Amino acid sequence: MNMKPRPPSAPSPDEFPEHRSSKQLKIDAAHARRQVQVMIVDARRGRTNEIIDQMQERQDRAPGQFALPFDRYPVTDLAGQRTYVLVARGQLVVDFEATRPEVDPLQVLRRLGYRPWKQAESSQQRRTAVFEGRKGPQDLAGDVRQLAKLGITAAPHLVVPLGHIIKGDDYPFATAALGDFPQAAAARRPGVPAVRVAVIDTGITPEDRTDSWLDTIVRRPDNTELLDVLPVVNGRAGDGRLDWSAGHGSFAAGIVQRVAPRCEVRAYRFTRSDGLGTDQEAAEAMLRAAHEAATDGVRLIINASIGTPAVDGVPPLALQSAVRTIVDRFPEVLIVASAGNNGSKDPMYPAAFDGVVAVGALTADLLPAPFSSHGDWVDCSCVGLGVVATFVTGTLPPVPDPSVADYTFPANSWAVWSGTSFSAPQISGLVARACLDDPKLTPRDALNALLAGRRILRDYGRVLRVLPGTPV
């Protein structure tokens, strides 16, 4: 007789304890307040521009394996405000599947001065390709319009940030360690098919922690975090400071392990240094994760704590193609993505794509976090303010900041950080845990059961409490 999967249980409020003293909580609350402030106050926009200028100069001087030269590309948001996105310099993404069949896009692109950038790393990524020319943002915009008139769907090759426009001076800060990894819980139950969470991010720390956290995550040259490689001066990499966004992937992976210590976590780095990666690179990482899970016969949740808006109504084409491929070919794979930290209703991608679970951020008392992107495209939300997870060794800020004194993370560090980037892996971990408890449960079924009957918060979807965050 076939047995229906049992619905997963919701976590109890004390299931993820945090042993922080009242003094540490006050310190963490002050740091969390600062993180919120720099993400929502328009007066800080000048500082964000300054940081992006610093990154741009570093990228222009960096050697090829570390560099991603980029430009600002002007866009208009839903409120009619002029803003910008970051695009890989002189590059377009072309969607061949959406191009009129009678048109030869390669010939047209050659005539406009473009050449293929590189062959997609994933043999499955055939629907889109990147082309490169010596073009500035305005020329790119004109070429996109011209290509559209010819029936060719193209867009600037977007740089896909990690939550913020660029995770700038909303720095993580050190907090109290939560203890050794629960080794007893880490053992997989016999006879239960493996469950994997693929963290599409900056990679995983090269540190061998002595508290056992993160040590089950396989490290390869292509998935370890680039912690301190810029600037390169006189051929020497690094300046003794963590690069921008360093530790983001290790932090997200630690959140998954906190919630689901028995699941397998696999890190996929799509970024170069300074946390910069492209639409195509993020898409290839997601496709690779899906194919590897299918080959290995494991249930898969893809966690993508990344996001970018559409440009002139066109979403990131390579990510769109990757999501469609995964939904079509691997329907049991669940994609979970952060909603973004723009504080607006502008859809962010991949979260807003059909087939992706969009996760917003709440405060510790389950109210909307003021920085969280939101709207009817958001499926669910959990605490994203003052989240505690594993971090990396090194010194911050990446560049001396007059508003923050230098501080250093020792070995086995833990940090407090805020953003929808850190809400999404809680949902990924919760789904993974439910699947581990029931071998018949698919990730999609597990999510539906976890959300069923939950309170709905307008524009933030279903409300779940997973990790407690930090009251401010």
N, C-alpha and C positions, 0 to 999 in steps of 0.2 A: 504494500500500500504506500502511495506517495504521501509524504508528510510535507505540509506547508512550512516554509521557514518561519521560525518564531520571530516576532518583532523585537528589535534590539531595545534594551532598556536605556533610559536616560541616565546620565551621570548624576550622582548625588553631589550636593554642594561641597562636601569634604573629601571628594575622591582624589583631588589633585592638590594635596596640602603644600603650603609654602611656609617655610620656617624663617620668616623675616620678623625681626624684633620691631617694636613700635618705633624705635629710633630709625631703623633702616627703612621702614615704611614711609616715614616723614621725608627722608632723603629721596627715596624713589618717587614720591608724590611730587616733590619739587622738580625733579628731572622730567617726569611725565608731563607736568604743566608746561615746561619749556618746549618739549617736543610738540605739544599741541599748538602752542603759540606760534612757533615758527612755520607751522604748516597752514595756519589760517589767517594770519594778519597780513593785509595787503602792504603794510609799510615794510615788510620784510622782502618784498619782491625785488628790491634793489640788491639785497644780499644774495638772493637766488641767482640773479643775473651775474653777479660777481663770481659766484661759485662756478656757473656754467662757463664764464670767460676763462677761469683758471683751468677747468677741465679741457676746454677747447685748445688752449695753449699747450697743455701737457700732451694731448693727443697728436697735435701737429708735429711735436718734436719726438714722439715715441717711435721706436723701431716697429717694423711691420707686425710682428706677432702680438704686440701689445696695443697697437694703435687702432682707433676707429675715428678718423677725421669726420666731423659733423658740422652742420650749419643749422641755424634757426630758420624755420619755415613758417610764415605767417598763416594763421587760421582765425576763424571767428567762432566763438562758442555759442551755445544755445541762447545765452542771455544777450547776444549781440556784441559781446566784448571782444576786442582784438587781442589775441594772444599768440602763442607759437607752439610748435612741436619741434623736436629735434629729428633731423634726417641725415642719413649717411651721405657724405658729400658727393654730389654729382650722380647719384644712383636712383634708378627707377625699378619698381617691381611690376612685372607684366603678368596678368592672369590670362593664360592661353585658352583656358576653358571658357572664359566669358568673352572671348574675342570672336568677331564674325568670321565664319569659316572661309569666306572668299578672300580674306585679307591675309597677306604675308607679313606678320609683325616684324620678323627679322630684317626683311628688306627695308621696311619703313624706319626701323630703329637705326639701321646703318646709315640711312640717308640723313637722319637727324644727328648723327655723330656719336652713337652709342655702340658699345661692344659688350658681349657677354662678360659678366663680372667673374663668375666661377661656376663650375658645375655643382649642383646641389649635392651635399654630402650624403643625404639619404636617397637611396635608389628609388624610394617610393614617392619622392617629392617631384612630380612631373608637371603639375598644373601651373606652377608659377616659376619665374626665373628673374634674376637680377641683371640689370644692364647698367653700364657705367659710362659716363661722358664727362667732359670738363665743363660742368654746368653749375651755375649758382642757383639759389632757391627760385628767383623769378623766372629764369630760363626753364627750370624744371616744371614750374607751374604752367608756363606757356606750352611746353611739350605735352604735358598731361592733357590739356584742353585740345590740342591739335590731334593727339592720338584718339581721344574720345570721339571726335568728329569722324574719324576713319573707322570707328567700330572696334578700337583696341582699348581694353580696360587696363589702365596703368595708374600708378600712384607713386609718390616719393617713397623711397625706402626708409621706413621709420626706424628710429632708435627707440627701443622698447624699454622704458625706465622701470625701476623697481618701486612702483607705488606712487612716489611723488613725481613732479616733473623730472626732477633728479632727486634722489634721496640726499638732500643737502645738509644743512646744519641742524637737522632733527637727530642729533647724534645719539647713539646708545650710550648708556652709562653703567658702570659696574654695580652689581648688587650682590646680596648674600648667595652663596652656593646652596643648592637644594639637596645636596647629598649624593651618594654614589648611585649609579644606575641600578635599578631593581633587577638584578640578574635572574632571580627566580622567575620573574614575570617575563623575562626575555625569551625563555625557552618556548618553542612553538608546540602546540598541542599535537600529539600523534594523530595522523589520519586527517588532519584539517588542511585543505589546500592553502598554499602560501598566499599571503596578501602583501602587495608591494605598494609603497607610496613613492612615486618618482617626483623629486623636488627639482623643478626647472628653475634655476637660479644662478647664483654666483659660484656654485660649487661647494665643496666641503673642506674644512680646515685641514692643513697638513699635520697639525699637532696630534701626537698620540697622547690623549688625555689619560691621566692616571686614575680618574674617577669612573672610567669605563663608558661615559657618555660619548656617543658618536663613534665608538671604536668598532662597531659592527658594520659601518658603512664603508664599502670598498673604495679605496682611493686609487685613482689612475692619473697619469699626467694630464689628461684632458678634463678632469673634473675637480682637481684641487683648486682652492681659492687663490687668486693672485692678490696676496695681501699687501705687499710693499714692493712694487716694481717701477713705479713712477714717482718723481721724474727720473729720466735717465740722463746722467751728467757724466761726460767724459767716459762713456761706455759702461758706467757702473749703474746698476738698477737699484732704485729705491733711495729713500732719504731718512729711514728710521721711523717713518710714520705709516700707519695704515692708509691705503688708498681709499678713495670715496667708495662707499657701499661695501667695503670689505666686511666680512662676517655675516652678511645678509642671508646667504644660503645656509651657513652653519646654524644661525639663529632659527630659521624656518624648520630645518631638520630636527633641531632640538625640541621644538614645539610638538612635532609629530611624535617623537619618541616619548615625550612627557605624557601624551594622551594615549598612545598605543604602543607601549614598550615591546610587545611581542611581534609587531609587524616588521617587515623588511623595508628599510629606507635606502633608496638609490639616488645618488646625486648626479644631476646633469647640468654642467656649466654651459650656458650659452653666451656669457659675457666675456669681454676683454677686461683689461684693468679699468679702474674707476667705475665698475658696475655697468659698463656700456655694452649692449648687445643689440642686434638688429632683428627686425621682423622675421627675416628668413632664418636667422640662426636660432631664434626661439622656436620657430615652426619645426625646423629639423630636429631639435632636441625632443620636442613632444612626439614626433613621429618615431624617432629612435626608441623612446621609452615604450611606446605602444607595441612596436614590432618585437622588441626584446622580451616584453612580458608575454606576448603571444607565443613566442618560441619556447619560453621557459614554462609555460602553462600555469601562470599565476594570475590571480585577480589583481587588477591595477586601478589605483587612483593617481591621477596626475595632478600635482599641486603647482600652480603657476601664479606666484605672487608678483605679477608683472602687469603692466597695463598702459595703454595709449589710446587717445581718442581717434575718431575718424578724421580724415582730412577732406574737406569739401564734400562730406557725406560718404566718402569711400573709406571703409575700415581697412586695417592692415591686411593686405591681400594674401601674403604667405601664411599668416596665422589663420585666416579664414579658410584657406584651402586645407591646412593641416587639420583643423577642427572638423571640417566636412569629411575628410578621409577617415579620421578616427571614428566619427559617429557612424559612417557607412560601413566600414570594414571591421571595426572593433566595438560593436554596440554595447558591450558589457563594461567597457572602460569608462570610468567617471572622471571628468575634467572639472577641477575646482580652481577658481581664480579669484584674486582680490579685486574688489570693486574700484579701488583707487582712492587717492587722498585729495581730490580736487574740491571737495565740499560742495559739489554741484550735481545737477541731474544729467550732465553730459555723459552718455554711455561710454564706458571704457572697455577696451578689448584686450584679451579674449573674453573677459567676463560676460559681456553683453551678447555674445554669439549664442544662437540657439544650440542647445545641447551642452552648454557650459553652466556650471553652478556659480553664480555671482555672490560673493560674500562681502558684506559691509561690516563696519566696525561700530561697536557700542562702548559706552563708559562702563565702569565697574558696577554701576547701579542699573545697567541695561537700558540706558537712554542713548539717543543717537550721539555718536562721537562727532564733534563739530567739523572735523576735517574729512569725514567719510563721504565719498561719492555715494549717490543714492538715486532712487527712481523705481519705476515699476519693473525695471529689468533686473533688480536685485532680488535674489531668491531667499536669502537668509542672512542673519548677522549674529555675531557674538562679540565678546569683549576684545577690543583692539587697543585699549589705552593702558599703558604701563604693563605690558606682557613681559614675563620673565622666561628666559631660555638661555641655552648655551651660547658662548661667544668665543672669540679668537684672541690670541695674544697680540699685543702691540700697543702703540700710542696713538691717541686722537687729540685734537682734530687732525684731518689730513694735511691741512695747511694752517699755520698759526691763525687763530681767531681771537680778536680783541675781546670778545664777549665771553670766552670760555678758556679757562686755564688748561694747559696740557695735562692729560691724565693717562695712565697706563693700565692695561689689562694684563694680569699675570697669567700663568698657566692655569688650566682648568677654570677659566672664567665663566661667569654668568653675567647677564646684562638685563636691563629693563629698557624696552623699546616700544614704540607705538606706531600703529598704522594698520590699514587693511591687509598689508602683506602678512601680518601676524594673526589676523582673524582666519584667513583661508586655511592655513595648515592645521588649525584646531578642528575645522570641519573635516578635512582630509583624514586626520588621525582618528576622529570619532567614527567615521565610516569604516576605516580599516579595522578598528577594534571590534565593531559590530560584525564585520565579515569573519574575523578570526573566531568569534564566539559561535558562528553558525556556518558550517561548510557549504550549505546550500544557498547562502545569501550572496547575491551579486551586489557590487557597490551601488548601483542605481537603486535597487530595491532597499538596501540598507539606508540610503539617504532618505528615500520617500517615507520609510517607517519612522526614522528619527524626526522628520519634520511634521509628521501627521499630528494634528491636534494642537500644535504649538501656537502660541499667541502671535498674531500678525501685527507688526509695526509698520504703518504706512511708509512706503518708499524704502523700507529696510527688510521686507520679507518676514519670514518666520524667525522668531527670537530663540536662541539657544544659549544657555550658560555652560561653558566648558571650563577654561582656565579663569581664575578670578580677576586677573589684572590688578591694577593699583588704584584705589580710591583717591580722588583729587578734590 
